[in-house]
């Protein structure tokens, strides 16, 4: 009937309990092979457990348990607990706290938006540069036309040069202020990400230590149960000892598996956080390199623009149109190339930032914890 338990079901339950022991002890044995601390703990544990069981065996042979034998049992259990406490105290207990990560992600996306705003401001400046470039090209064409017509005053050429001069430098002080602000934010972001990455590395290291502690707790508990079973067998009937062993075996095996899965899940969560941090690091580093390249190209254009403005001013004020136009012609090829390079770099910076934002979002979706 439903209220009766068959012998087969009892044997099946026993096999499950044994499997739980084997799983936990196999994990512990594997960890011992690679961890010196566990090896030392294991050696001490074996020595103490064997000593206690041997002492109890002597007591069983004489059909009695002496006070010294019981003292060996209690002393060993206390020593094993102290070994566990010692390892726990050596491990820091702050591995569950990562409050900075969310703020960093928010700051990263805010910085990337501001960098995209800078790219938009750069595009406006480039438009003004290209407008100036077009004015100079028209001035060169006007000069050739007036020269061919035999005109000596070059009125149309001077008019185009005046418009170019009045337009002035397209890269304003406000633009450079935006650039410096964005660059500082990205540099600061990179430093913060490195600090957080170091913290996550430390936490991952602590996870490994805590998994070691879990192994120690598991095997110490196993040894304690073993000793208690021997004591029970010595002072009570065998059926009582078997019942006690069966009752205590169930939580130990399941606890070992649960603790191991808990640490594994937490380790995976930390690795996911680290992956998000690393992705933001890469995106920030690329943004900084793009900004560095933009700065270099702007500096080149600034030098060339200054030379072009001086030559335009010289042609207008000194009425030396031929000399001024000839110098402008010499500068135009390099100026045009640098304008194109800056436009390409601005597009690349914008694409890199958008791509990095997408990748970071994908990482966060992949690791929601």
C-alpha positions, -999 to +999 in steps of 0.1 A: +000+000+000+010+037-002+019+038+034+046+010+031+081+015+019+096-014+000+132-026+004+139-015-031+129+021-024+151+021+007+181+008-013+174+035-040+174+062-013+206+049+001+222+050-034+211+086-038+227+095-005+259+077-014+260+095-047+256+129-029+286+120-008+307+108-037+299+140-057+309+163-028+340+144-020+351+141-056+348+179-059+368+183-027+395+158-039+399+176-072+403+209-054+429+194-031+451+185-061+455+222-071+453+241-038+480+240-012+458+254+016+433+226+010+461+200+009+474+212+043+439+212+058+432+178+043+464+163+058+456+177+093+420+165+090+430+130+080+455+128+109+430+140+135+401+119+123+423+087+121+436+094+156+401+098+170+387+067+153+417+046+164+412+058+199+375+049+197+384+015+182+405+007+213+375+016+235+352-007+215+376-036+219+373-033+257+335-029+254+336+006+269+343+042+261+368+060+284+367+096+293+399+101+273+383+087+242+354+111+245+378+139+251+396+130+218+362+132+200+352+166+213+387+180+210+390+169+174+356+184+165+366+217+181+400+217+163+383+210+129+359+239+135+388+262+144+405+252+111+373+262+092+371+295+112+407+302+104+402+299+066+370+319+068+386+348+086+414+349+060+388+355+033+372+389+030+334+390+032+326+419+007+324+398-024+286+403-028+287+441-032+291+457-066+272+490-062+293+510-086+286+489-117+251+504-125+264+539-120+294+532-143+271+519-171+249+549-168+279+572-169+294+554-199+262+559-219+260+595-209+296+601-219+291+584-252+260+606-259+281+637-252+309+625-274+283+620-302+272+656-296+308+666-300+309+647-333+279+667-344+296+700-334+327+689-353+305+682-384+292+718-382+328+731-380+337+709-410+309+724-429+323+759-423+357+746-433+344+732-465+325+765-472+358+783-468+375+758-490+349+764-517+354+802-514+392+798-520+385+775-549+362+801-564+388+828-557+414+808-576+390+804-605+382+841-605+419+849-604+426+828-635+396+843-653+406+879-645+442+872-653+432+858-688+409+888-693+439+911-686+424+927-656+449+941-630+427+949-601+413+914-595+381+928-580+362+895-580+391+876-566+396+900-538+358+899-530+360+861-526+391+864-504+374+891-482+344+867-477+368+839-467+387+863-443+355+875-427+344+840-420+374+836-398+384+804-379+356+778-380+370+761-348+357+784-321+367+786-284+334+770-275+342+740-298+376+735-281+359+737-247+335+709-257+364+689-270+384+692-237+353+684-216+345+652-237+381+641-236+384+645-199+352+626-194+364+597-215+398+596-198+381+597-164+358+569-175+387+547-185+403+551-151+370+543-133+365+512-154+400+500-146+394+505-109+361+485-112+378+458-132+405+454-105+377+451-079+360+424-100+393+405-104+397+407-066+361+394-061+367+365-086+397+356-066+377+358-034+351+335-050+377+309-056+387+313-019+351+310-007+346+279-028+377+265-011+360+274+023+329+256+011+349+225+003+366+227+038+332+231+055+317+202+036+346+177+043+349+189+079+312+182+084+316+149+067+344+139+090+324+151+120+295+129+110+318+100+105+333+104+140+298+108+155+287+076+136+316+057+151+307+070+186+271+060+181+281+026+169+303+022+201+276+032+225+243+021+209+229-008+189+239-010+152+204-002+139+205+031+158+239+039+143+226+031+108+195+053+113+216+082+125+240+079+096+212+078+071+195+109+087+227+130+087+238+119+053+210+136+034+216+173+042+254+170+038+253+157+002+226+182-009+243+210+009+276+203-009+259+204-043+238+235-034+268+255-021+289+246-052+261+256-076+257+288-056+293+298-059+293+288-096+263+310-103+279+339-085+312+334-103+294+334-136+276+367-126+310+383-118+324+371-151+294+386-168+300+420-150+337+418-159+328+412-196+305+443-195+333+464-179+359+451-205+336+460-233+331+495-220+369+497-216+375+489-252+348+513-264+362+541-242+398+534-253+388+535-290+369+568-284+400+584-268+421+573-297+396+587-322+396+620-302+434+620-303+434+616-340+408+643-344+429+667-322+460+661-344+441+667-376+424+699-362+458+712-352+471+707-387+441+724-402+444+753-377+480+759-389+470+757-426+439+779-420+461+805-403+485+805-433+456+808-457+440+837-438+474+855-437+479+851-474+443+863-481+449+893-458+482+900-475+465+898-510+438+922-498+457+948-478+490+949-497+472+946-531+497+917-538+470+894-553+493+874-574+517+866-546+489+858-521+470+836-546+502+817-555+508+809-518+472+799-513+474+776-544+505+759-528+486+753-495+453+741-510+463+705-519+475+696-484+446+716-468+420+697-489+436+664-480+435+672-443+398+684-445+389+650-461+410+631-434+392+650-406+358+643-421+367+606-424+379+605-388+348+623-375+326+597-392+348+569-378+345+583-343+307+585-345+305+549-359+328+536-333+308+551-304+275+538-318+290+503-323+304+503-288+271+513-273+254+485-291+280+459-280+277+470-244+239+467-245+243+432-260+266+422-231+242+436-205+213+417-221+234+385-222+243+388-185+212+404-168+225+395-134 
